[in-house]
Amino acid sequence: MAIKLVILALLIVIVGSLASAMFYLVKDKGRSNRTVKALTVRISLSIAAFLILMGAWYLGYIEPHPPFPPH
């Protein structure tokens, strides 16, 4: 259950980073690199979330659902 909370928290921070990038894009009108930094943070967090998911799956903390229900 803890791994699910970690992933949920990461997703919330990722969306927040994306929102801040949009805010900086509109506010700065391309005159600063804050948008690029916010998007870099978003990409880094997305990669971290992917690696955490793969590690949790490998260690058996989470299991994928079957692709189709049995008949």
CHARMM internal coordinates of N, CA and C (Angstrom, degrees):
IC EDIT
DIST 1 N 1 CA 1.4486
DIST 1 CA 1 C 1.5263
ANGL 1 N 1 CA 1 C 110.99
DIST 1 C 2 N 1.3249
ANGL 1 CA 1 C 2 N 116.33
DIHE 1 N 1 CA 1 C 2 N -33.54
DIST 2 N 2 CA 1.4643
ANGL 1 C 2 N 2 CA 120.02
DIHE 1 CA 1 C 2 N 2 CA -178.37
DIST 2 CA 2 C 1.5218
ANGL 2 N 2 CA 2 C 110.94
DIHE 1 C 2 N 2 CA 2 C -65.34
DIST 2 C 3 N 1.3208
ANGL 2 CA 2 C 3 N 117.35
DIHE 2 N 2 CA 2 C 3 N -36.51
DIST 3 N 3 CA 1.4706
ANGL 2 C 3 N 3 CA 120.21
DIHE 2 CA 2 C 3 N 3 CA -179.50
DIST 3 CA 3 C 1.5279
ANGL 3 N 3 CA 3 C 110.24
DIHE 2 C 3 N 3 CA 3 C -65.45
DIST 3 C 4 N 1.3212
ANGL 3 CA 3 C 4 N 116.97
DIHE 3 N 3 CA 3 C 4 N -34.55
DIST 4 N 4 CA 1.4621
ANGL 3 C 4 N 4 CA 120.40
DIHE 3 CA 3 C 4 N 4 CA 178.49
DIST 4 CA 4 C 1.5322
ANGL 4 N 4 CA 4 C 110.61
DIHE 3 C 4 N 4 CA 4 C -67.02
DIST 4 C 5 N 1.3169
ANGL 4 CA 4 C 5 N 116.64
DIHE 4 N 4 CA 4 C 5 N -37.32
DIST 5 N 5 CA 1.4623
ANGL 4 C 5 N 5 CA 120.08
DIHE 4 CA 4 C 5 N 5 CA 177.82
DIST 5 CA 5 C 1.5242
ANGL 5 N 5 CA 5 C 110.97
DIHE 4 C 5 N 5 CA 5 C -68.33
DIST 5 C 6 N 1.3310
ANGL 5 CA 5 C 6 N 116.66
DIHE 5 N 5 CA 5 C 6 N -37.35
DIST 6 N 6 CA 1.4699
ANGL 5 C 6 N 6 CA 120.57
DIHE 5 CA 5 C 6 N 6 CA 177.58
DIST 6 CA 6 C 1.5267
ANGL 6 N 6 CA 6 C 109.85
DIHE 5 C 6 N 6 CA 6 C -63.63
DIST 6 C 7 N 1.3179
ANGL 6 CA 6 C 7 N 116.85
DIHE 6 N 6 CA 6 C 7 N -45.85
DIST 7 N 7 CA 1.4676
ANGL 6 C 7 N 7 CA 120.51
DIHE 6 CA 6 C 7 N 7 CA 179.77
DIST 7 CA 7 C 1.5284
ANGL 7 N 7 CA 7 C 110.36
DIHE 6 C 7 N 7 CA 7 C -64.91
DIST 7 C 8 N 1.3238
ANGL 7 CA 7 C 8 N 117.51
DIHE 7 N 7 CA 7 C 8 N -41.65
DIST 8 N 8 CA 1.4667
ANGL 7 C 8 N 8 CA 120.51
DIHE 7 CA 7 C 8 N 8 CA 177.72
DIST 8 CA 8 C 1.5235
ANGL 8 N 8 CA 8 C 111.11
DIHE 7 C 8 N 8 CA 8 C -61.25
DIST 8 C 9 N 1.3299
ANGL 8 CA 8 C 9 N 117.09
DIHE 8 N 8 CA 8 C 9 N -43.53
DIST 9 N 9 CA 1.4633
ANGL 8 C 9 N 9 CA 120.77
DIHE 8 CA 8 C 9 N 9 CA 177.93
DIST 9 CA 9 C 1.5294
ANGL 9 N 9 CA 9 C 110.75
DIHE 8 C 9 N 9 CA 9 C -62.83
DIST 9 C 10 N 1.3369
ANGL 9 CA 9 C 10 N 117.05
DIHE 9 N 9 CA 9 C 10 N -41.58
DIST 10 N 10 CA 1.4735
ANGL 9 C 10 N 10 CA 120.23
DIHE 9 CA 9 C 10 N 10 CA 177.71
DIST 10 CA 10 C 1.5228
ANGL 10 N 10 CA 10 C 111.10
DIHE 9 C 10 N 10 CA 10 C -62.19
DIST 10 C 11 N 1.3209
ANGL 10 CA 10 C 11 N 117.26
DIHE 10 N 10 CA 10 C 11 N -41.31
DIST 11 N 11 CA 1.4646
ANGL 10 C 11 N 11 CA 119.95
DIHE 10 CA 10 C 11 N 11 CA 179.40
DIST 11 CA 11 C 1.5273
ANGL 11 N 11 CA 11 C 111.44
DIHE 10 C 11 N 11 CA 11 C -64.28
DIST 11 C 12 N 1.3140
ANGL 11 CA 11 C 12 N 116.80
DIHE 11 N 11 CA 11 C 12 N -38.44
DIST 12 N 12 CA 1.4666
ANGL 11 C 12 N 12 CA 119.83
DIHE 11 CA 11 C 12 N 12 CA 178.09
DIST 12 CA 12 C 1.5258
ANGL 12 N 12 CA 12 C 110.63
DIHE 11 C 12 N 12 CA 12 C -65.56
DIST 12 C 13 N 1.3272
ANGL 12 CA 12 C 13 N 116.96
DIHE 12 N 12 CA 12 C 13 N -42.01
DIST 13 N 13 CA 1.4645
ANGL 12 C 13 N 13 CA 120.50
DIHE 12 CA 12 C 13 N 13 CA 178.35
DIST 13 CA 13 C 1.5261
ANGL 13 N 13 CA 13 C 110.56
DIHE 12 C 13 N 13 CA 13 C -66.51
DIST 13 C 14 N 1.3300
ANGL 13 CA 13 C 14 N 117.91
DIHE 13 N 13 CA 13 C 14 N -36.23
DIST 14 N 14 CA 1.4648
ANGL 13 C 14 N 14 CA 121.84
DIHE 13 CA 13 C 14 N 14 CA 178.18
DIST 14 CA 14 C 1.5295
ANGL 14 N 14 CA 14 C 109.97
DIHE 13 C 14 N 14 CA 14 C -62.92
DIST 14 C 15 N 1.3176
ANGL 14 CA 14 C 15 N 116.80
DIHE 14 N 14 CA 14 C 15 N -45.30
DIST 15 N 15 CA 1.4708
ANGL 14 C 15 N 15 CA 119.93
DIHE 14 CA 14 C 15 N 15 CA 178.73
DIST 15 CA 15 C 1.5277
ANGL 15 N 15 CA 15 C 110.14
DIHE 14 C 15 N 15 CA 15 C -65.03
DIST 15 C 16 N 1.3254
ANGL 15 CA 15 C 16 N 117.14
DIHE 15 N 15 CA 15 C 16 N -38.52
DIST 16 N 16 CA 1.4660
ANGL 15 C 16 N 16 CA 120.36
DIHE 15 CA 15 C 16 N 16 CA 176.83
DIST 16 CA 16 C 1.5154
ANGL 16 N 16 CA 16 C 112.29
DIHE 15 C 16 N 16 CA 16 C -63.08
DIST 16 C 17 N 1.3225
ANGL 16 CA 16 C 17 N 116.46
DIHE 16 N 16 CA 16 C 17 N -39.61
DIST 17 N 17 CA 1.4600
ANGL 16 C 17 N 17 CA 120.36
DIHE 16 CA 16 C 17 N 17 CA 177.50
DIST 17 CA 17 C 1.5280
ANGL 17 N 17 CA 17 C 111.03
DIHE 16 C 17 N 17 CA 17 C -65.61
DIST 17 C 18 N 1.3149
ANGL 17 CA 17 C 18 N 115.92
DIHE 17 N 17 CA 17 C 18 N -38.73
DIST 18 N 18 CA 1.4605
ANGL 17 C 18 N 18 CA 119.69
DIHE 17 CA 17 C 18 N 18 CA 177.50
DIST 18 CA 18 C 1.5267
ANGL 18 N 18 CA 18 C 110.93
DIHE 17 C 18 N 18 CA 18 C -65.40
DIST 18 C 19 N 1.3163
ANGL 18 CA 18 C 19 N 116.55
DIHE 18 N 18 CA 18 C 19 N -40.03
DIST 19 N 19 CA 1.4696
ANGL 18 C 19 N 19 CA 120.32
DIHE 18 CA 18 C 19 N 19 CA 178.03
DIST 19 CA 19 C 1.5232
ANGL 19 N 19 CA 19 C 111.06
DIHE 18 C 19 N 19 CA 19 C -65.66
DIST 19 C 20 N 1.3323
ANGL 19 CA 19 C 20 N 117.02
DIHE 19 N 19 CA 19 C 20 N -39.74
DIST 20 N 20 CA 1.4650
ANGL 19 C 20 N 20 CA 118.67
DIHE 19 CA 19 C 20 N 20 CA 178.90
DIST 20 CA 20 C 1.5255
ANGL 20 N 20 CA 20 C 111.09
DIHE 19 C 20 N 20 CA 20 C -67.59
DIST 20 C 21 N 1.3307
ANGL 20 CA 20 C 21 N 117.20
DIHE 20 N 20 CA 20 C 21 N -34.63
DIST 21 N 21 CA 1.4646
ANGL 20 C 21 N 21 CA 119.75
DIHE 20 CA 20 C 21 N 21 CA 176.23
DIST 21 CA 21 C 1.5263
ANGL 21 N 21 CA 21 C 110.42
DIHE 20 C 21 N 21 CA 21 C -63.31
DIST 21 C 22 N 1.3329
ANGL 21 CA 21 C 22 N 116.58
DIHE 21 N 21 CA 21 C 22 N -41.16
DIST 22 N 22 CA 1.4598
ANGL 21 C 22 N 22 CA 119.52
DIHE 21 CA 21 C 22 N 22 CA 178.35
DIST 22 CA 22 C 1.5289
ANGL 22 N 22 CA 22 C 110.55
DIHE 21 C 22 N 22 CA 22 C -64.80
DIST 22 C 23 N 1.3323
ANGL 22 CA 22 C 23 N 116.48
DIHE 22 N 22 CA 22 C 23 N -40.89
DIST 23 N 23 CA 1.4626
ANGL 22 C 23 N 23 CA 120.70
DIHE 22 CA 22 C 23 N 23 CA 178.44
DIST 23 CA 23 C 1.5309
ANGL 23 N 23 CA 23 C 111.01
DIHE 22 C 23 N 23 CA 23 C -61.40
DIST 23 C 24 N 1.3375
ANGL 23 CA 23 C 24 N 116.49
DIHE 23 N 23 CA 23 C 24 N -46.43
DIST 24 N 24 CA 1.4646
ANGL 23 C 24 N 24 CA 120.14
DIHE 23 CA 23 C 24 N 24 CA 179.75
DIST 24 CA 24 C 1.5269
ANGL 24 N 24 CA 24 C 111.56
DIHE 23 C 24 N 24 CA 24 C -65.91
DIST 24 C 25 N 1.3159
ANGL 24 CA 24 C 25 N 116.76
DIHE 24 N 24 CA 24 C 25 N -34.46
DIST 25 N 25 CA 1.4618
ANGL 24 C 25 N 25 CA 120.07
DIHE 24 CA 24 C 25 N 25 CA 178.77
DIST 25 CA 25 C 1.5236
ANGL 25 N 25 CA 25 C 110.65
DIHE 24 C 25 N 25 CA 25 C -63.75
DIST 25 C 26 N 1.3203
ANGL 25 CA 25 C 26 N 116.30
DIHE 25 N 25 CA 25 C 26 N -43.29
DIST 26 N 26 CA 1.4707
ANGL 25 C 26 N 26 CA 120.43
DIHE 25 CA 25 C 26 N 26 CA -179.39
DIST 26 CA 26 C 1.5292
ANGL 26 N 26 CA 26 C 110.78
DIHE 25 C 26 N 26 CA 26 C -73.48
DIST 26 C 27 N 1.3242
ANGL 26 CA 26 C 27 N 117.02
DIHE 26 N 26 CA 26 C 27 N -42.71
DIST 27 N 27 CA 1.4648
ANGL 26 C 27 N 27 CA 120.60
DIHE 26 CA 26 C 27 N 27 CA -174.68
DIST 27 CA 27 C 1.5246
ANGL 27 N 27 CA 27 C 112.29
DIHE 26 C 27 N 27 CA 27 C -71.70
DIST 27 C 28 N 1.3315
ANGL 27 CA 27 C 28 N 117.49
DIHE 27 N 27 CA 27 C 28 N -46.21
DIST 28 N 28 CA 1.4633
ANGL 27 C 28 N 28 CA 121.15
DIHE 27 CA 27 C 28 N 28 CA -174.45
DIST 28 CA 28 C 1.5231
ANGL 28 N 28 CA 28 C 113.57
DIHE 27 C 28 N 28 CA 28 C -83.29
DIST 28 C 29 N 1.3143
ANGL 28 CA 28 C 29 N 117.70
DIHE 28 N 28 CA 28 C 29 N -18.85
DIST 29 N 29 CA 1.4710
ANGL 28 C 29 N 29 CA 123.51
DIHE 28 CA 28 C 29 N 29 CA 179.77
DIST 29 CA 29 C 1.5360
ANGL 29 N 29 CA 29 C 111.94
DIHE 28 C 29 N 29 CA 29 C 54.66
DIST 29 C 30 N 1.3390
ANGL 29 CA 29 C 30 N 115.65
DIHE 29 N 29 CA 29 C 30 N 38.61
DIST 30 N 30 CA 1.4564
ANGL 29 C 30 N 30 CA 120.26
DIHE 29 CA 29 C 30 N 30 CA 175.14
DIST 30 CA 30 C 1.5133
ANGL 30 N 30 CA 30 C 115.86
DIHE 29 C 30 N 30 CA 30 C 80.31
DIST 30 C 31 N 1.3323
ANGL 30 CA 30 C 31 N 118.19
DIHE 30 N 30 CA 30 C 31 N 10.66
DIST 31 N 31 CA 1.4627
ANGL 30 C 31 N 31 CA 119.93
DIHE 30 CA 30 C 31 N 31 CA -177.59
DIST 31 CA 31 C 1.5243
ANGL 31 N 31 CA 31 C 113.39
DIHE 30 C 31 N 31 CA 31 C -92.11
DIST 31 C 32 N 1.3272
ANGL 31 CA 31 C 32 N 118.39
DIHE 31 N 31 CA 31 C 32 N -8.10
DIST 32 N 32 CA 1.4659
ANGL 31 C 32 N 32 CA 119.71
DIHE 31 CA 31 C 32 N 32 CA 178.50
DIST 32 CA 32 C 1.5243
ANGL 32 N 32 CA 32 C 109.15
DIHE 31 C 32 N 32 CA 32 C -133.07
DIST 32 C 33 N 1.3171
ANGL 32 CA 32 C 33 N 114.77
DIHE 32 N 32 CA 32 C 33 N 173.08
DIST 33 N 33 CA 1.4648
ANGL 32 C 33 N 33 CA 118.56
DIHE 32 CA 32 C 33 N 33 CA -178.28
DIST 33 CA 33 C 1.5293
ANGL 33 N 33 CA 33 C 111.55
DIHE 32 C 33 N 33 CA 33 C -104.32
DIST 33 C 34 N 1.3279
ANGL 33 CA 33 C 34 N 118.42
DIHE 33 N 33 CA 33 C 34 N 20.00
DIST 34 N 34 CA 1.4642
ANGL 33 C 34 N 34 CA 120.64
DIHE 33 CA 33 C 34 N 34 CA 179.09
DIST 34 CA 34 C 1.5218
ANGL 34 N 34 CA 34 C 111.62
DIHE 33 C 34 N 34 CA 34 C -66.99
DIST 34 C 35 N 1.3146
ANGL 34 CA 34 C 35 N 117.59
DIHE 34 N 34 CA 34 C 35 N -31.99
DIST 35 N 35 CA 1.4669
ANGL 34 C 35 N 35 CA 120.19
DIHE 34 CA 34 C 35 N 35 CA 177.22
DIST 35 CA 35 C 1.5192
ANGL 35 N 35 CA 35 C 110.25
DIHE 34 C 35 N 35 CA 35 C -64.23
DIST 35 C 36 N 1.3090
ANGL 35 CA 35 C 36 N 116.65
DIHE 35 N 35 CA 35 C 36 N -44.13
DIST 36 N 36 CA 1.4666
ANGL 35 C 36 N 36 CA 120.92
DIHE 35 CA 35 C 36 N 36 CA -179.73
DIST 36 CA 36 C 1.5228
ANGL 36 N 36 CA 36 C 110.23
DIHE 35 C 36 N 36 CA 36 C -63.56
DIST 36 C 37 N 1.3247
ANGL 36 CA 36 C 37 N 117.09
DIHE 36 N 36 CA 36 C 37 N -40.96
DIST 37 N 37 CA 1.4668
ANGL 36 C 37 N 37 CA 120.30
DIHE 36 CA 36 C 37 N 37 CA 179.37
DIST 37 CA 37 C 1.5257
ANGL 37 N 37 CA 37 C 111.20
DIHE 36 C 37 N 37 CA 37 C -64.45
DIST 37 C 38 N 1.3392
ANGL 37 CA 37 C 38 N 117.11
DIHE 37 N 37 CA 37 C 38 N -41.73
DIST 38 N 38 CA 1.4621
ANGL 37 C 38 N 38 CA 120.39
DIHE 37 CA 37 C 38 N 38 CA 179.58
DIST 38 CA 38 C 1.5298
ANGL 38 N 38 CA 38 C 110.82
DIHE 37 C 38 N 38 CA 38 C -65.56
DIST 38 C 39 N 1.3223
ANGL 38 CA 38 C 39 N 117.14
DIHE 38 N 38 CA 38 C 39 N -39.44
DIST 39 N 39 CA 1.4660
ANGL 38 C 39 N 39 CA 119.74
DIHE 38 CA 38 C 39 N 39 CA 178.09
DIST 39 CA 39 C 1.5247
ANGL 39 N 39 CA 39 C 111.67
DIHE 38 C 39 N 39 CA 39 C -70.39
DIST 39 C 40 N 1.3261
ANGL 39 CA 39 C 40 N 116.96
DIHE 39 N 39 CA 39 C 40 N -32.02
DIST 40 N 40 CA 1.4656
ANGL 39 C 40 N 40 CA 120.55
DIHE 39 CA 39 C 40 N 40 CA 175.74
DIST 40 CA 40 C 1.5238
ANGL 40 N 40 CA 40 C 110.23
DIHE 39 C 40 N 40 CA 40 C -65.63
DIST 40 C 41 N 1.3194
ANGL 40 CA 40 C 41 N 116.40
DIHE 40 N 40 CA 40 C 41 N -40.68
DIST 41 N 41 CA 1.4648
ANGL 40 C 41 N 41 CA 120.31
DIHE 40 CA 40 C 41 N 41 CA 176.33
DIST 41 CA 41 C 1.5257
ANGL 41 N 41 CA 41 C 109.85
DIHE 40 C 41 N 41 CA 41 C -62.70
DIST 41 C 42 N 1.3185
ANGL 41 CA 41 C 42 N 117.20
DIHE 41 N 41 CA 41 C 42 N -42.23
DIST 42 N 42 CA 1.4666
ANGL 41 C 42 N 42 CA 120.88
DIHE 41 CA 41 C 42 N 42 CA -180.00
DIST 42 CA 42 C 1.5187
ANGL 42 N 42 CA 42 C 111.29
DIHE 41 C 42 N 42 CA 42 C -61.64
DIST 42 C 43 N 1.3195
ANGL 42 CA 42 C 43 N 116.58
DIHE 42 N 42 CA 42 C 43 N -44.65
DIST 43 N 43 CA 1.4644
ANGL 42 C 43 N 43 CA 120.17
DIHE 42 CA 42 C 43 N 43 CA 179.79
DIST 43 CA 43 C 1.5268
ANGL 43 N 43 CA 43 C 110.62
DIHE 42 C 43 N 43 CA 43 C -65.25
DIST 43 C 44 N 1.3224
ANGL 43 CA 43 C 44 N 116.97
DIHE 43 N 43 CA 43 C 44 N -41.46
DIST 44 N 44 CA 1.4697
ANGL 43 C 44 N 44 CA 120.49
DIHE 43 CA 43 C 44 N 44 CA 178.85
DIST 44 CA 44 C 1.5230
ANGL 44 N 44 CA 44 C 110.91
DIHE 43 C 44 N 44 CA 44 C -62.76
DIST 44 C 45 N 1.3149
ANGL 44 CA 44 C 45 N 117.39
DIHE 44 N 44 CA 44 C 45 N -42.75
DIST 45 N 45 CA 1.4572
ANGL 44 C 45 N 45 CA 120.63
DIHE 44 CA 44 C 45 N 45 CA 178.56
DIST 45 CA 45 C 1.5259
ANGL 45 N 45 CA 45 C 111.62
DIHE 44 C 45 N 45 CA 45 C -66.96
DIST 45 C 46 N 1.3212
ANGL 45 CA 45 C 46 N 117.27
DIHE 45 N 45 CA 45 C 46 N -35.95
DIST 46 N 46 CA 1.4642
ANGL 45 C 46 N 46 CA 120.35
DIHE 45 CA 45 C 46 N 46 CA 177.41
DIST 46 CA 46 C 1.5243
ANGL 46 N 46 CA 46 C 111.19
DIHE 45 C 46 N 46 CA 46 C -65.14
DIST 46 C 47 N 1.3119
ANGL 46 CA 46 C 47 N 116.44
DIHE 46 N 46 CA 46 C 47 N -41.17
DIST 47 N 47 CA 1.4693
ANGL 46 C 47 N 47 CA 120.18
DIHE 46 CA 46 C 47 N 47 CA 177.37
DIST 47 CA 47 C 1.5266
ANGL 47 N 47 CA 47 C 109.88
DIHE 46 C 47 N 47 CA 47 C -65.93
DIST 47 C 48 N 1.3289
ANGL 47 CA 47 C 48 N 117.18
DIHE 47 N 47 CA 47 C 48 N -40.46
DIST 48 N 48 CA 1.4591
ANGL 47 C 48 N 48 CA 120.58
DIHE 47 CA 47 C 48 N 48 CA 177.95
DIST 48 CA 48 C 1.5283
ANGL 48 N 48 CA 48 C 110.73
DIHE 47 C 48 N 48 CA 48 C -62.94
DIST 48 C 49 N 1.3288
ANGL 48 CA 48 C 49 N 117.36
DIHE 48 N 48 CA 48 C 49 N -41.61
DIST 49 N 49 CA 1.4682
ANGL 48 C 49 N 49 CA 120.56
DIHE 48 CA 48 C 49 N 49 CA 178.41
DIST 49 CA 49 C 1.5240
ANGL 49 N 49 CA 49 C 110.59
DIHE 48 C 49 N 49 CA 49 C -62.62
DIST 49 C 50 N 1.3181
ANGL 49 CA 49 C 50 N 116.93
DIHE 49 N 49 CA 49 C 50 N -42.34
DIST 50 N 50 CA 1.4649
ANGL 49 C 50 N 50 CA 120.83
DIHE 49 CA 49 C 50 N 50 CA 178.49
DIST 50 CA 50 C 1.5246
ANGL 50 N 50 CA 50 C 110.69
DIHE 49 C 50 N 50 CA 50 C -62.26
DIST 50 C 51 N 1.3219
ANGL 50 CA 50 C 51 N 116.97
DIHE 50 N 50 CA 50 C 51 N -44.98
DIST 51 N 51 CA 1.4650
ANGL 50 C 51 N 51 CA 120.27
DIHE 50 CA 50 C 51 N 51 CA -179.39
DIST 51 CA 51 C 1.5322
ANGL 51 N 51 CA 51 C 111.22
DIHE 50 C 51 N 51 CA 51 C -66.21
DIST 51 C 52 N 1.3183
ANGL 51 CA 51 C 52 N 117.23
DIHE 51 N 51 CA 51 C 52 N -38.12
DIST 52 N 52 CA 1.4626
ANGL 51 C 52 N 52 CA 120.56
DIHE 51 CA 51 C 52 N 52 CA 177.12
DIST 52 CA 52 C 1.5322
ANGL 52 N 52 CA 52 C 109.92
DIHE 51 C 52 N 52 CA 52 C -64.43
DIST 52 C 53 N 1.3278
ANGL 52 CA 52 C 53 N 117.17
DIHE 52 N 52 CA 52 C 53 N -42.81
DIST 53 N 53 CA 1.4654
ANGL 52 C 53 N 53 CA 120.02
DIHE 52 CA 52 C 53 N 53 CA 177.82
DIST 53 CA 53 C 1.5234
ANGL 53 N 53 CA 53 C 111.74
DIHE 52 C 53 N 53 CA 53 C -62.30
DIST 53 C 54 N 1.3217
ANGL 53 CA 53 C 54 N 116.67
DIHE 53 N 53 CA 53 C 54 N -43.37
DIST 54 N 54 CA 1.4738
ANGL 53 C 54 N 54 CA 119.53
DIHE 53 CA 53 C 54 N 54 CA 179.49
DIST 54 CA 54 C 1.5290
ANGL 54 N 54 CA 54 C 110.97
DIHE 53 C 54 N 54 CA 54 C -66.61
DIST 54 C 55 N 1.3251
ANGL 54 CA 54 C 55 N 117.46
DIHE 54 N 54 CA 54 C 55 N -40.02
DIST 55 N 55 CA 1.4592
ANGL 54 C 55 N 55 CA 120.78
DIHE 54 CA 54 C 55 N 55 CA 177.43
DIST 55 CA 55 C 1.5177
ANGL 55 N 55 CA 55 C 112.14
DIHE 54 C 55 N 55 CA 55 C -65.39
DIST 55 C 56 N 1.3236
ANGL 55 CA 55 C 56 N 116.91
DIHE 55 N 55 CA 55 C 56 N -42.31
DIST 56 N 56 CA 1.4598
ANGL 55 C 56 N 56 CA 120.73
DIHE 55 CA 55 C 56 N 56 CA 179.13
DIST 56 CA 56 C 1.5303
ANGL 56 N 56 CA 56 C 110.92
DIHE 55 C 56 N 56 CA 56 C -65.29
DIST 56 C 57 N 1.3131
ANGL 56 CA 56 C 57 N 116.80
DIHE 56 N 56 CA 56 C 57 N -37.90
DIST 57 N 57 CA 1.4633
ANGL 56 C 57 N 57 CA 120.40
DIHE 56 CA 56 C 57 N 57 CA 176.92
DIST 57 CA 57 C 1.5227
ANGL 57 N 57 CA 57 C 110.64
DIHE 56 C 57 N 57 CA 57 C -66.87
DIST 57 C 58 N 1.3249
ANGL 57 CA 57 C 58 N 117.54
DIHE 57 N 57 CA 57 C 58 N -43.04
DIST 58 N 58 CA 1.4614
ANGL 57 C 58 N 58 CA 122.43
DIHE 57 CA 57 C 58 N 58 CA -179.82
DIST 58 CA 58 C 1.5331
ANGL 58 N 58 CA 58 C 111.21
DIHE 57 C 58 N 58 CA 58 C -64.06
DIST 58 C 59 N 1.3281
ANGL 58 CA 58 C 59 N 116.48
DIHE 58 N 58 CA 58 C 59 N -39.43
DIST 59 N 59 CA 1.4637
ANGL 58 C 59 N 59 CA 120.75
DIHE 58 CA 58 C 59 N 59 CA -179.35
DIST 59 CA 59 C 1.5304
ANGL 59 N 59 CA 59 C 113.27
DIHE 58 C 59 N 59 CA 59 C -81.90
DIST 59 C 60 N 1.3182
ANGL 59 CA 59 C 60 N 117.21
DIHE 59 N 59 CA 59 C 60 N -7.45
DIST 60 N 60 CA 1.4590
ANGL 59 C 60 N 60 CA 121.01
DIHE 59 CA 59 C 60 N 60 CA 177.49
DIST 60 CA 60 C 1.5112
ANGL 60 N 60 CA 60 C 115.23
DIHE 59 C 60 N 60 CA 60 C 87.84
DIST 60 C 61 N 1.3346
ANGL 60 CA 60 C 61 N 117.83
DIHE 60 N 60 CA 60 C 61 N 12.12
DIST 61 N 61 CA 1.4595
ANGL 60 C 61 N 61 CA 120.28
DIHE 60 CA 60 C 61 N 61 CA 178.57
DIST 61 CA 61 C 1.5232
ANGL 61 N 61 CA 61 C 111.93
DIHE 60 C 61 N 61 CA 61 C -73.08
DIST 61 C 62 N 1.3124
ANGL 61 CA 61 C 62 N 116.91
DIHE 61 N 61 CA 61 C 62 N -30.75
DIST 62 N 62 CA 1.4614
ANGL 61 C 62 N 62 CA 121.99
DIHE 61 CA 61 C 62 N 62 CA 176.45
DIST 62 CA 62 C 1.5175
ANGL 62 N 62 CA 62 C 108.09
DIHE 61 C 62 N 62 CA 62 C -130.28
DIST 62 C 63 N 1.3241
ANGL 62 CA 62 C 63 N 116.06
DIHE 62 N 62 CA 62 C 63 N 153.72
DIST 63 N 63 CA 1.4591
ANGL 62 C 63 N 63 CA 121.71
DIHE 62 CA 62 C 63 N 63 CA 177.47
DIST 63 CA 63 C 1.5244
ANGL 63 N 63 CA 63 C 108.52
DIHE 62 C 63 N 63 CA 63 C -129.38
DIST 63 C 64 N 1.3153
ANGL 63 CA 63 C 64 N 116.77
DIHE 63 N 63 CA 63 C 64 N 137.88
DIST 64 N 64 CA 1.4690
ANGL 63 C 64 N 64 CA 118.66
DIHE 63 CA 63 C 64 N 64 CA 177.26
DIST 64 CA 64 C 1.5228
ANGL 64 N 64 CA 64 C 110.78
DIHE 63 C 64 N 64 CA 64 C -72.66
DIST 64 C 65 N 1.3064
ANGL 64 CA 64 C 65 N 115.44
DIHE 64 N 64 CA 64 C 65 N 153.29
DIST 65 N 65 CA 1.4629
ANGL 64 C 65 N 65 CA 120.63
DIHE 64 CA 64 C 65 N 65 CA 175.67
DIST 65 CA 65 C 1.5164
ANGL 65 N 65 CA 65 C 108.22
DIHE 64 C 65 N 65 CA 65 C -74.51
DIST 65 C 66 N 1.3345
ANGL 65 CA 65 C 66 N 117.17
DIHE 65 N 65 CA 65 C 66 N 152.64
DIST 66 N 66 CA 1.4582
ANGL 65 C 66 N 66 CA 118.16
DIHE 65 CA 65 C 66 N 66 CA 174.11
DIST 66 CA 66 C 1.5284
ANGL 66 N 66 CA 66 C 110.20
DIHE 65 C 66 N 66 CA 66 C -65.15
DIST 66 C 67 N 1.3411
ANGL 66 CA 66 C 67 N 117.09
DIHE 66 N 66 CA 66 C 67 N 148.93
DIST 67 N 67 CA 1.4718
ANGL 66 C 67 N 67 CA 118.49
DIHE 66 CA 66 C 67 N 67 CA -175.20
DIST 67 CA 67 C 1.5214
ANGL 67 N 67 CA 67 C 113.74
DIHE 66 C 67 N 67 CA 67 C -65.57
DIST 67 C 68 N 1.3250
ANGL 67 CA 67 C 68 N 117.94
DIHE 67 N 67 CA 67 C 68 N -34.21
DIST 68 N 68 CA 1.4714
ANGL 67 C 68 N 68 CA 121.08
DIHE 67 CA 67 C 68 N 68 CA -179.42
DIST 68 CA 68 C 1.5210
ANGL 68 N 68 CA 68 C 108.53
DIHE 67 C 68 N 68 CA 68 C -135.68
DIST 68 C 69 N 1.3172
ANGL 68 CA 68 C 69 N 117.22
DIHE 68 N 68 CA 68 C 69 N 146.42
DIST 69 N 69 CA 1.4695
ANGL 68 C 69 N 69 CA 118.02
DIHE 68 CA 68 C 69 N 69 CA 176.96
DIST 69 CA 69 C 1.5168
ANGL 69 N 69 CA 69 C 110.61
DIHE 68 C 69 N 69 CA 69 C -70.12
DIST 69 C 70 N 1.3313
ANGL 69 CA 69 C 70 N 117.90
DIHE 69 N 69 CA 69 C 70 N 148.04
DIST 70 N 70 CA 1.4654
ANGL 69 C 70 N 70 CA 119.16
DIHE 69 CA 69 C 70 N 70 CA 179.34
DIST 70 CA 70 C 1.5218
ANGL 70 N 70 CA 70 C 110.41
DIHE 69 C 70 N 70 CA 70 C -67.78
DIST 70 C 71 N 1.3071
ANGL 70 CA 70 C 71 N 115.88
DIHE 70 N 70 CA 70 C 71 N 150.10
DIST 71 N 71 CA 1.4806
ANGL 70 C 71 N 71 CA 120.99
DIHE 70 CA 70 C 71 N 71 CA -179.16
DIST 71 CA 71 C 1.4807
ANGL 71 N 71 CA 71 C 111.26
DIHE 70 C 71 N 71 CA 71 C -92.82
END
COOR INIT
IC SEED 1 N 1 CA 1 C
IC BUILD
